[in-house]
Amino acid sequence: MGDKEVKEEQKGGFRASMFIFVLSALDNMGFVANMASLVLYFYGVMHFDLSNSANTLTTFLGSTFLLSLVGGFISDTYLNRLTTCLFFGSLEVLALVMLTVQAALDHLHPDSCGKSSCVKGGIAVMFYTSLYLLALGMGGVRGSLTAFGADQFDEKNPREAKALASFFNWLLLSSTLGSIIGVTGVVWVSTQKAWHWGFTIVTVASAIAFLTLALGKPFYRVKTPGQSPILKITQVIFVAFKNRKLPLPESHEELYEVYESAKLERIAHTNQMRFLDRASILQQNIEPEAWKVCSVTQVEEVKILTRMLPILASTIIMNTCLAQLQTFSVQQGNMMNLKLGSFTVPAPSIPVIPLLFMSLLIPIYEFMFVPFARKITHHPSGVTPLQRVGVGLVLSFISMAVAGIVEVKRRDQGLKDPSRPISLFWLSFQYAIFGIADMFTLVGLLEFFYREAPETMKSLSTSFTYLSMSLGYFLSTVFVDVINAVTKRVTPSKQGWLHGLDLNQNNLNLFYWFLAILSCVNFFNYLYWASWYKYKADEDSNSMVNLKTLKSVDEEEKKNGKVKAKESSQTSEANTEGPSSSDETDDGRNSREWKHR
């Protein structure tokens, strides 16, 4: 083996992922700090009213996650995923600089006017430019970073396939640790010292994060972009529609498929959505060209994305619930007793409770639950991604029900004796439950969309996780406006549940319970679509991951004493196994069994 080949083998794995984990931690430190505290910045500095502050934040966050599709599309089609991350990262840092400058200069702040929004003129231009440039930068990074990190592991390699299952958990842990610093240290500086100092910390941290990512370039496996996924989808729909009157062949083996290149991923035919199979009918006297016929694999890629859509839609309501914990729950906390002994806790720092839970639970989940579950299910992640999402959805509606109960207690005490509000830590119940829900759902969705996505659509598919978040935040804005409009007409007081500036005069608890009921109904909707979903199965037998083969290879090495071969592979093995639970012994199953078809 040549030196060059050895160097190539040493690329990827957990060694390369360490740079990505650093970026995830530092970038999320600022992102989560902004998520938790910007509603107070809009309310106190930019002089938005209560509901407008919440809606401005949810619209910003919704735009951030929606724009992840842009990053995913570009990294699948035009730029590689590393270049895409660095490009959008530079936009993010630029936007943070603009936000910091505006927060630091008083003449760039609007005067209080008593209206729902006081931002106008040049102040408005700078405010919205910096805010949505930040959304574009953060969204683009999220659309390409997760897939780029997962690219460091080869699903066709037995050891790396198991390491990939662990990668998503460690990615969540790194972002959680960064978030803990963000919602404690950064939020405290922003709310207790000055907003511009908090933004300065975030700006510097983000710049260091993207510099770190760039320094790791020699260690990365960088995949080249391919054909536009949107173009491939359009071709299938166009040809299927053009052939709509043609009868389907009796056997799917009569459909057109490309077998020329062993490197091309081939996906086995499925019987769902057979109307799309007409795109693979090669008519007589017609050359197999684009826009005239599509391969079975190309059609199956479109089927996969179509099957994913109901799963995506079923998680939107959960993210609407998440939006409340970053808006109204923060405003609740601002009206509660913020004292912890002699220390005043900033209300936006309350999310540190679920983050601390998650920082403890993720290693326990990875080192204890996953190995135990693997012995039962023979799945590389312990449980299937869709099972993991289901657990999160159950916990989300429990969280909203608890949030309504806590709000009743807070409001009753606030009306009875405003000078003695209940402790801020009553909010820890709803935050802790939802934090665990997020741990299950977020990682479950990321792994699901990455593993199931066609090879040429990994980034775009992974962005579906953030698309769900985006639609959840936008739906939150719609719910707030609609609930206010409807309840204003039907309530005896002629005031909406979420009107005005005083939470004590509102019915936030009813809004929480409305979301809890909606989440419960949505869970049963999710169960239907999750049971209907058909997991992808690769036709190419070389893509199967066989743990028996892995085990027999290890035993053969020990038996024959192939010391040199073992030494040459140690670097690669350490690189791919890293801090994962992949050392556990499984009985061998192929990837089709892992995917629980």
N, C-alpha and C positions, 0 to 999 in steps of 0.2 A: 504494500500500500504506500503510495507516495505521500510526501509531506503535505501537498495541497489537499489531498483527500482526507487526511487526518484532521486538518484544520476545518474542513467543511463539516466533518462529523462532530466536531466540538461546538459547532454553532447551535443555537436554539436551546431548548430545555429551560430549567430553572435558573441557570446562570444568566441567560439573556433576560429572563422574566424579572430578575431582580431590578433592572433598570426601569422596567414597566411598573413594578410595584412602587418604586420611589415616586415616579410620576403620578401614579394613582393616589398615593397618600398626600402628596403636596398639593396637587390640583384639587382634590376633594376637600382638603382643609379649607380652601377659600370658597369653593362652591357651596358646601354645606353651611359655612358661616354666613354666606350671603342668603341662602335659602331661609335660614333661621331668623335673621335680623333685618333684612331689607324692608320687611313690612313696617318696622318701626322707623327706619330711615325715611321711607315714603311718607309716613304719618307725621313724624316730628320735624323733619328738615324740609321736605318737599311739599308739606301741607296738603296731602290728600286726605279725604275723610276715611272713616273706618272701612266701608265696603270697597271704596276705590283703591285703598292701599292693598287690600287683599286681592282684588281683581288685577291690579297692575303687576303684583308679584306672580300670581298664577299664570297670567298671560306671558310674562317674561320666561317663566320656567317651562311653560308649554311650548313656547317658541324655541327655546334651547333644545328640548328633546325632539321637537319636530325637525329641526335643522340637522339633527344627527343623520337623517336620511340623505342629506346632501353630502356629508362626509363619507357615508357608506357607499353611495353611488360613485363618487369620484375615486375612492380607493379601489373599487372593483373594476373601474373602467379606464381611468386616465393616469392617475398617479399611484405608485405603490403605497401601502398603508403607512409606512414610516414617514415618507415625504408628506402625506396628507396630514398626519398628526402634527408634524412640525410646522406646516403652513398655517393650519387653523390655530395652532398654539401661539404663533406670532400675532395673529389677530386678537386672540384672547388677552395677551399681555398688553397690547396697544389699547384695547378697550378699558382695561383695569387702570391704566395710566390716566385716561380721560376721566374716569369715574372718580379717581383719587383727587385730581385737580379740581373738579367741580365741588367735591365735598370739602376741600381745604379753603376755598375762596368764598367768603360770605356774599360778595356781589353776584355770585352765580347761583345763589339760593333765592327762591321766590318769596315774596312777602305773604303772610297769612291773609286770606281774603274771605274766609267763612264759607266758601263754595266747595263742591266735591273735588275740584282740582284747581290749583292756583298756578300751575306751571304754564308759561306761555312765552312767546317770542324766542330770542336767542337762547334763553335758559332751557326752554323746551327742546330746541334743536340739539343742544349739547347733551341734555339728559337722555333723550330717546336714542340718539346716535350711539352714545357710549353703551347704553343698556342693550340695544339689539345687535351691536357689533360684538358685544360680550356673548350674547346668545348664539350668534353665528360661530364664534370661535370655540366656545365650550361644546356646542352641538356637533361641530365637525370633528373635534377630538374624540368625543364619545362614539361617533359613528364609525370610527376606524380603529380605535385603540384596543377594544376588546378582541376583535377578530385578529389584529396584529399580534396580540399576546398569545392567543390560542394557536396561531400559526407556528409558534415555536415548538409545538408538539405534533408529532406525526401520528395520526389515528391508526395508520396501518402497522405501526411498530408496537408490539405488545406492551413493553414497558411504558412507552410514551403515551399510549392510549389511556392507561390508568393514571399517569401523571396529569393528563389533560383534565380528567375529572376533578383532580385536586386543585388544578390551576384556578378554576373559577372560585373556589372557596377562599384561596389565598388572595386572589384579587379583591374579593369582598372584604377580607380582613384588613388588607393594606388601606383600602379606602375608608374603612371604619376607624382605624387608628388615626388617620389624618383628620377625619371628621370630628373625632373627640377633641383634638387640639383646636379645631376650628370653632366648635360651639362652646368651648370654654375660654381658652386664651384669646382668640381673635375677637369673639363676640364681646368679651369683657372689655377689651381695649376699645372697641367701637362704641359701645354703649356707655362706658364709665369714663373714658378719657376723651377721645375724639374720633369721629367717623373716618376722617382721612388717615389717621394712624392705622386703623384696622384695615382699610383698603390698601395702604402701603405695604403692610405685612403680606397680604394676599398677593399683591403684584410681584413682590420680590420672590415669594415662595413659588409662584407659577413660573417665573423666569428661570429659577434654579431647576425646576422640574423638567422643563423642556430642554434645557442644556444637558441635564443628566440623560434624558432619552437619546439625544444626539450622540453623546459620548459612548453609548452602548452599541453603536452601529456595527463595529467589527464582530460582535457576538450574535447578531440577529440572522435569522432565516427570513429573507425578504422575497415574497412572492410577487411575480410580475402581474399587473392587471390584465384582464382578458376582454372578451367582447362585452359590450354594454348589456347588462341584464334586462334593461327596459326594452332594448331592441329585440332580444331573444323572446321575451314575453309577447311583444307585439307581433312578431313573426308567427308564433304558434296560434294566436287568436285570429290573425288575418287568414292563414292557410286553412284553419279549421272552419272558419266561416265560409271561405270560398268553396270548400269541399262538403258543405253541410248536406247536400243532396245525395252524396255518394254513400252506398251501403258499407257498413263496417265489415271487414273480413271475419270469417268464423274463428280464425286463430290469430292471436296477437303476433305470432311469429312471422306473419305475412306483412307486418308493418315495417317501415323503413328504419334501419339502424346503421350506425357507422361503427365498423370494427377495425379500421385501419391502424389506429394508434393505441398501443397498450397504455400510454400515459393518460389518455382521456378517461374520465370517470364515466362509467356506464351504470345506469339505474334501471332496475328491473321494472317491467310493465306492471301496472296495477289496474284493477277493474273499476275504480272510482272515476267519475267524471269522464265516461267513455266518449262523450261528444268531442272532447279534445283530441281523441285518437285519430280523428279524420285528418288532422294535420300531418300524420305519418303515413298516409296512403300515397304511395308512389304510382301515379297513373302511367299507362303505357305511352311510349314515345315521348316521355318527359324526362329531361335530365335532372338528376338530384341536385338542385341549386336552392339557395336561400330564397324565400318568398314563394317557392313552388312546393317544397316538401320539408318537413322537419323530422329529425330523428326521434326515436322513442324516448331517448334520454332527455332531449330538449323538451318534449311534451311532458315528461314526468317531472322535470324541474318546475314547470308552470303548475302542475298539479300539487306539488309539494308546497309552493308558496300559497296557492289557493286554500289548501287544507290548513295552513297556518293561520289564516285570517280569522276564523271563528275563535281560535285560542287567544289571539291578540285581542279581539273585541271583548272576550270574557274577562280580561284583566283590567279593562279601562276603569270600571267602577271602583276597584281597589285603589287605583291611583288618584281618583277623585277624593277618596277618604284620606289618602296621604296628604293631599293639598290642604286639608283642614288643619292637620297637625302643624303645618308650617305657616298658617295664617291666623285663624281664629283661636287656636289653642295658645299661640304666642300672645295674642291680645288678652286671652283669659289670664295667662300667667302674669301679665303686667298689672292686673288688678288684684293679685293675691299677695300674701305675705312672702316677700322675697328674702327674708332673713334666714341664714343658717348660722346660728350663734351670732357672732359679731360681723359676719361676712354677708354682704348683699349679693345674692345670686341674680345675674341678669336673666330676665324671663326667657329670652331666646336660647339660654343654655340648658333648658330643661331636657331637650332631646339627647343630652349626654347620657341619660339613664338607659334608654334602649341601646345606645351605642356601646355602653359598658357591658350590657347583657350580651350583645352580639360578639364583642371582642373575646368574651369568655366562652360563649357557646360554639363559635365557629371551630376553634381547635378541638373541643370536645366532640363536635359533630364529625370532624374529619378523622380524628384518631381513634374514636371509640364507636360511634354509630355506624360510619361507613364500612369499616372492616366487618362488623357484625352483620350488617344488612347484606353485604356482598356474599357471605356464606349462604344466605337464604335465597337471595334473588339472582345471584350471579351477574349482577349489573355493575359496571365499573364505577358508578356513582352511588351505589348502595340501593337507591330507589330511582325510579325513572324521573326525568325532569317534570313531567306532567303531574305525577303524584306529589312531588315537592311543591308545585304551584298550588295544587288543591289544598294542601295544609295551610298555606299562606292565606288563601281566600277565606277559609273558615275563621282564622284568627282575626282577619281584618274586620268582619262584621261584629265579632265579639268586642273588638276595640272601640268601635263606634257606639255600641250599646253602653259600654262602660263610660265613654266620654259624655254621653247624655246624662247619666246618673251623677257624675262628678260636677257637671255644669249646674244641675239643680241645686246641689249642696253649696256650690260657690255663690250662686246668685241669691239663694235664700239668706245666707249669712251676710252677703253684701248689702241686702235691703234691710236686714234686721239691725246690723251694727257695722256700718262701713269702716269704722276705726279698727275693727278686729277681723280682718279677712282671714280665710282659711289658708293653710300653708300651700305654697307652690307645689310641694311634692305630692299633693293629691293628683296632679296631672301625670305622675309617673306611671300610674296603672295603665292608662290608655296608650302612653308612649311605649311602655315596656312590651305590651301585647303586640302592638303594631310593629315594633322593632323586630320581634321574632318572626312575625308574618313576612316582613320585608326580606329577612334573611332567607327564608324558604323560597319566596316568589321570585325575587330578583335573580338569584343564582340559577334557579330552575329555568327561568325564561332565557337567560343568556346561554346556558348550556343547550337548551332545547333548540333555539334558533340557530346556534352555530353548528351543532352536530347534524341537524336535519337539513341544513341548507345545502344546495348544490355547490360544488367547488368554486364556481365562478361568481357566486352570489353571497359569500360568507359575510362580508361587511354589511351589505344591504339588509340581509336577513337578521343579523344581530341587532341592527338598528330598529327592528320591529319592537324590541323591548322598550326602547326610548320613545318610539311612536305611541305605544300604549300609555306611557307616562304623559306624553304631550297631550293626547286626547283626554286623559283624565284631568289634567289641569285646566284645559279649555272647557271641559264639561263642568268643572267646579265653578268657573266664572258664569257659565250659562245658568247653572242651578241657583247660584246666589241671586242673580237678576230675576229669574223667573219666580223663584220662591218669594222674593220680596214683592214682586208685582201681583202675584196671585193672592198671597196672604193679606196684602194691603186692602184688597177688595172684600175678603170674606171674614176677616177678624172684626169683632165688635169695636176695637179701638181704632180701626182703619189705619193701622200701622203694620208694616211688614215684620216678619220674624227677625230680620237682620238689619233693621233701619238705624240710621243716626250714628251717634258717637258713643253711646252709653250701653255697654253690654248688659248692665243690670235691668235695663228696660226692654231687652230683647228676649227672644225665645230660641236661643242657640241650641238648647237641649232638644227641641223638636226637630231642628234641622239635622242634628246628629242621629236621632232615631229614624228619621226618614232615610238617611244614608245606610243605617244598619239594616233596615227592612229591604232596601234595594239591593244591598250586598248579599243578603241571604237568598233572595230570588235569583240573583246573578250566579251564585254558587251552583245551583241546580242546572242552570243553563250551561255552565262550564262542564259539569259532569257529563252532560249529553255529548258535547263536542269532543271532550277528551276521550270518551269511549269510542267515538266515531273515527277519530284520527288514526290513520294507518302509517306506521313508522317506515321510514325509508329503508330499503334493502339494496345494497350494491350487487349488481350482477357479477361483477368481476370477483372471482373467488380469491384473488390475491389480496383483496381489501379486508378479508376476514382476519380478526385478531384472535389467535388461539392461545390461551394461557397454558394449555398442556404442552404446546410446543416450546413456550418460554421456559416452563419448568424442566422439561426434558433436556433442553439446551444447557441450562445451568448445571443440572446433574451430570451431564456428559462432560462438561468442562472440568468439574471437580474430579470425576472419575479418571479421566485421561491426563489430568495434570497439565492442562494447556495454560501454563503460567503466562507465557508471552502474549497469547491472544487475550487472556483475561486482563493483563495489565494494560494493553492497548485500548481495551474497551472500558476501563474504569472511569476515565474522564467523561466519556459519553454517558455512562450509566449514572454517575453521580449528578451529571448535568441534567438528566431527564427526571430522575427520581426526586431529587431535592427534598423539601420539607413536606412530603406527601405520605399518605398511608399506603402507598403502592407496594410496600414490602410484605404486606399481608399475603398469605397463601390462599388461592382460590382453586376450586376444581375447574378444569378448563372448559370454557364455553366460547363459541364463536360470537362475532359481533351481532349476528342476527338474534341470538338468544339474549344478548345484552340489551338489545333495543326492544325486547318484549313484543315482537310482532303479534 
